[in-house]
Every structure is written in structure tokens, then in C-alpha cells.
């Protein structure tokens, strides 16, 4: 499904997560990873699937996750104008 269709039909929102994790070789140090995808707020199933994959396949233990989500297309973003322009 195209991203536009996801936003309109399924109410997907652009979701950004900052994942703070322990470095595998130096567990006392924290590293940051930015993840961004279209997801459904507030349950975030796509993010949960990614974090499940992370825990199963990657060595760095997750310390914390910060999530931001924004609906990109809203009714207030659409405006109609009564102008016609001709380019020559």
C-alpha cells in the first residue's frame, strides 16, 4: 500500500523513534539509533515488530525508546483557491 493511502485510509502517521541502546562491546556506553516509519498511533504495531526483531537478532540491549508521531495530512492542510494561472 502506498504511503499516501496508508495516511488517508488506515490513519498511519509518520513515526520517529530514538532508540537508546547499550553498545555490545562496551555495555557501559550508550548509543543512539533513529528509526522512522509509517505506523498507527497509539499502539505502534510496526515499531513493536521492529523492537521484537531488535531483541531477537541484535546484540545491543535496548535502554530506552522515545517516540514522536505526527499525522502528516490533516483537513486544515487542504485549501482551495479561486485563481487560475497561465504560464507562457
C-alpha positions in Angstrom: 0.0 0.0 0.0 1.4 3.4 -0.9 2.3 5.8 1.9 -0.5 8.3 0.8 -3.1 5.5 1.0 -1.8 4.5 4.4 -2.2 8.0 5.7 -5.7 8.6 4.3 -7.4 5.2 4.6 -5.6 3.5 7.6 -4.7 6.6 9.6 -1.0 5.8 9.6 1.3 8.5 10.9 5.0 9.3 10.3 6.6 7.9 13.5 10.1 8.6 14.6 11.7 6.7 17.5 15.1 7.3 19.1 16.3 4.0 20.4 19.0 4.3 23.1 20.9 1.0 23.5 24.0 -0.4 25.2 26.9 -1.0 22.9 27.6 -4.7 22.6 31.4 -4.5 23.2 31.2 -1.7 25.8 27.9 -2.2 27.8 28.6 0.9 30.0 28.3 3.1 26.9 25.0 4.1 25.3 24.4 4.6 21.6 21.5 6.2 19.8 19.7 4.9 16.7 16.9 6.8 14.9 14.1 4.7 13.4 11.4 6.2 11.1 8.4 4.5 9.5 4.7 4.9 9.0 2.8 3.4 11.9 -0.6 3.5 13.7 -0.7 5.6 16.9 -1.1 4.9 19.8 -0.3 1.1 19.7 2.6 1.4 17.2 2.5 -2.2 15.8 5.3 -1.6 13.3 7.6 -0.2 15.9 6.8 -3.1 18.3 7.7 -5.6 15.5 11.0 -3.8 14.9 11.8 -3.8 18.6 10.9 -7.5 18.8 13.3 -8.1 15.9 16.0 -6.0 17.6 15.7 -8.0 20.8 15.8 -11.3 19.0 18.6 -10.6 16.4 20.8 -7.8 17.6 23.3 -7.8 20.5 22.8 -4.3 21.8 20.3 -4.3 24.7 17.7 -1.5 24.5 17.9 1.0 27.2 15.1 3.3 26.3 12.9 4.4 23.4 11.5 7.9 22.7 8.6 8.1 20.2 7.2 11.0 18.3 4.3 10.7 15.9 2.7 13.3 13.6 -0.3 13.0 11.3 1.0 14.4 8.0 -2.1 15.2 6.1 -4.9 16.9 8.0 -8.1 18.7 6.9 -6.6 22.0 7.8 -3.7 21.5 5.4 -6.0 21.5 2.3 -7.0 24.8 0.9 -8.8 25.7 -2.3 -8.2 28.9 -4.2 -10.2 30.6 -6.9 -7.3 31.5 -9.1 -6.2 30.4 -12.5 -2.7 31.0 -13.8 -1.4 30.6 -17.3 2.3 30.1 -18.0 3.6 31.1 -21.4 
